[in-house]
Amino acid sequence: MKAPLGLVLAGGEGRRLGGADKALVPLAGRPLLAHVLARFEPQVEGCAVSANGDPSRFAGWGLPVLADAAPGGQGPLAGVLAGLDWAAAEGAEMLVTVAVDTPFLPPDLVPRLILAAEDMAVPLAVAAAPLGGELRRHPACALWPVALREDLRAALRQGTRKLGGWAAEMGARQAFFPSGEAAFFNVNRPEDLARAEAMLSA
């Protein structure tokens, strides 16, 4: 099977980081986006960035920058739709998304997602990993079928905003990652950034 295309969801406002552009926040001297791409790009056929605003700030990476089709704060689902439209134009059948604030993504993210969905008529899978003794879903890290893009477009028009909720409604399976507490660590606040720095230097 041909590797899917990849999309880094980088449209968050970074309010808990003082309004910083999360993708460009430095971690160990490199932007968060660079850390994510280093782990993600080898797993996909091609990659794009989902972000609104001036795309030139990502020019150094030489990747397509996809803005939401409709303004108005529709959240990450709008980014997924932009990615699915891009993937369809590229002739791809599947898209894998990741969040730009997860710099420790597992090197087997994409294969595990594909494996979880391999016998589904419409392959859709979401990463899940243990956290504090419970299984936690990470819907920003997911495998999405291009075949569902019109369903997603309709859902957005009807007011759907929750990534995990829509994925569950569409019958998403869970791809289990046993070492996920570190792999899906999110950099949301200054203390998270400090912890990520410590994790890199450990």
N, C-alpha and C positions, 0 to 999 in steps of 0.2 A: 504494500500500500504506500502511495506517495505521502511523504511527510506533510502535515498540515501547515498552513501559514500561521504566523504568530502576531499578536497585537499586545503592546504594553499599554495598559490603561493609566494615563498620566494626567487625567483631567481634574484631579482633586484640588481643592482650594488651599490645603495645608494650613487651615485656621489654627490648629494646635501647635504649629511650628511658626507662629507669628505671621501667617499669610504667605510663607515662602512657596516658591514653585518647587514642589516636592521632587520632581525629576532632576532638578539641578542642585539640590541640597548636597553639600559635600560629605562624604563618608570615607574616612581614611584617605583624603586627598583626591577622591574621584567622585563625580556626581552619582547619586543613587541610580540613575538610568544606566550608567556604565556598568555598575555591578549587576544589575538585572540582565542586561543584554549579554554580558559575558557568560551567564549561566543558561540563558534562554535561546539565544540565536543558534547555537549548535544543534538544537533539538527541532528546529522548524525549517521549512523550505525557504521562507523569506519573512521579513518582519516589518511592522509599521508601528507608529506611535499614535495613540489616541489623545489628542489635546486640542483645546481651543486657544485662541489668542494668536500672537505672532509666531508662525511656524519657523521663522529664521533662527530662533533660539536653539533649535535642534539641528541646525545645518551641519554641524560637525560630525554627525553620525551618518549622514547620507541616506536617511530612511524616509519613506513616505510619512507625512504627518496628516492625520485624518481629523478634521473638525466634525463636531456633531452636525447632522443635517438640519436640525431645527434648534434655534436658540431657546433658552428658557429654563435651564437647570434641570434637565431630565435625568441627570445622574449617569452612572456608569453603563446602564442599559443602552443609552443613546450612543455611547462609545462602542459598545458591542455591535450595535446595528451598523454604524459606520464601518466597522471592521468587516462585518459580513458582506456589506455591499462591495467593499474593496476586494474581498476574497472572491466573490462571485465574478467580478470583472477580470480577475486574474485566472479564472477557470478552476479555482480550488473548490473542494467539497466540504472542507472542515477548517475551522479557525480555533486556535488555542489562545486564550487571553491570560495575562498575568497582571498583577498590580505593581506599579513602579516603586511602591514602598516596601517590597519584599525582596531584600538583597541576597537572601540565602536560599533561593529556590532550589529544589532537589534536581540533580542532573538527570533523573529519570521521570521528570514530571510528565512530559508528553507521552512517552511509551505507556506509563501507567494509566493515564486518562484514556488513551486509545484502547488499551486492554479492557478497561472497565466497561466500555461501550461497544465492544467488538461485534456482538451479535444483535445489536439493536437496529431496527429498520431505519431509525433516525438517530444517529449516535450523539448522545448528550451526556456528559459526565462532569462532575464537580469534585475538586480535591477535598478530602476530609482527613483530619489528623487528630491524634489525642492531645488534649490540653487540659491540665489539671484533673486528670482522671475521667474526662468526658470526651466524646468524639465531636469535634467542631468542624463544620463545613467552611470552606473558603471559596465562595462562589465567584470571586474575581479571577480565580485560577481554575479555568474550566475549558472543556472541549465543546464547541458549538457547531452544529451543522448549518451549512449555508442554506439548506432546504427550509429552515425555520425563519428566514429573515422577514418574510412578509407577515408571518404570525407575530413576530416581535414588533414590526412597524405598526401593526394594528393595535397591539397591546399598549404601546407608548401613546398612541392617539387616545386610547381609552383611559389613560392616567396611570398605568402600571409604572412603578419606579424601582421596586426592590429586585435586585439581581437574583438573590437566592430564591425568593418567592416565585418569580417567573420560571426559573429553571426547574424548581420542584413541580410546578404546575404542568410543565412540559414533560415530566417523567424522567428527570435527570437521575442518573445513578451516581453513587459515590465511589471515587477512586481512593483507596485507603493508603496513607503514607505513615508508616510506623514511627518515623523520626521527625514528625511534622512540627513539633513545638518550636524547634529552631528553624526548620526549613521555611515555615510560613510566618516567621516573626515580622510584625509590621512596625515600621518607623513612623509613628504618629506624633510623638511629642519629643521635646528636647531630651528627656531622660531615656527615651527609646533609642535616640541617636547615640547617646553615650554608651548605652548597653551594647548596641551594634558595634561600636568602636572596640569595646572590650572583647566581644565575641570574635572579631577579626584578628585581634592581637593575641588571643588565647593559644 
